[in-house]
């Protein structure tokens, strides 16, 4: 069966287009009682962006902290805060920030209309009811969260997304001006997340012309940003992120993301950092990609963490392996249907030990 792929239906792009957000949300306000939830990374507290958020008197500004990777317990807490603010459903949920803030906004929009804990919905197509209308305003480029059908969460037993067509944003506002001032390391890690999306998609067994078209363009844009230092790098990386997300949406990521999920679950490593730590050990699977990655790393002057698994207890390593090997579609995309014979627990352990 072919997937009937759901796309983001509305996209606003351009420098300064954030100024039109109020107009966009106004289309959801049908009466004076309608209210919206703005899920915003708390790094912007006291910054200029805070003053530009188009809050109405009855709207809820929900600051979120992304020092840790998004967790199911945190999503449940945020959802409860929104319900306590106003028991009626909001007309909109708007996520402003990087990949974690956008995933939290997706998750809250879903859990406002679905009963119980978000832990129950970690997996594929478990969401029963459509989400509250939700929009994304990325302030970082690379994660592809603005276009993906998942909201990646760490739960009590696993790190796995709320994968559903209902998860897809209804509106995306892509304003490259909002990425100004991003620290060098963060720019590198989120940009390399995008780069790795492309490598895994283009070299995977799930590859098709739809994914290939987006993946090749995204990879070209990444190279213009990180190899050529193009003067319009902010605009280009924002589109690379969008296209990279589109590429994996109709194919899949691979070994790097699977292993990084294990790393993140046990050590709490941020996604972009974990992907870079992991990708640097995967010469066997993505030789040309890893070679170019190391060239980019040297060019940007970023030093990724080393030796992160050297002090792991035995049970921690076993958990890390179990989480990574639980992501069947990722491994099948990387190694084919016979992947379990190739990627044994011992093989996964040897890769983690290299990190």
ABEGO torsion letter per residue (X at the ends): XBBBBBBBABBBBEBGAAAAAAAAAAAABABAABBBBBBBBAAABGBAAAAABBBBAABBBBBBBAABBBBAAAAAAAAAAAAAABABBBABBBBBEBAAAAAAAAAAAAAAABBEBAAAABEBGABABBBBBBBBBBABBGAGAAABABBBBBBAABBBBBBBAAABBABBBBBAAAABGBBAAAAAAAAAAAAAAAAAAAABAABBAAAAAAAAAAAAAAAAAAAAGBAAAAAAAAAAAAAAAAAAAABBBBAAAAAAAAAAAAAGBBAAAAAAAAAAAAAAABAAAAAAAAAAAAAAGBBBBBGAAAABBAAAAAAAAAAAAABAAAAAAAAEAAAAAABBAAAAAAAAAAX
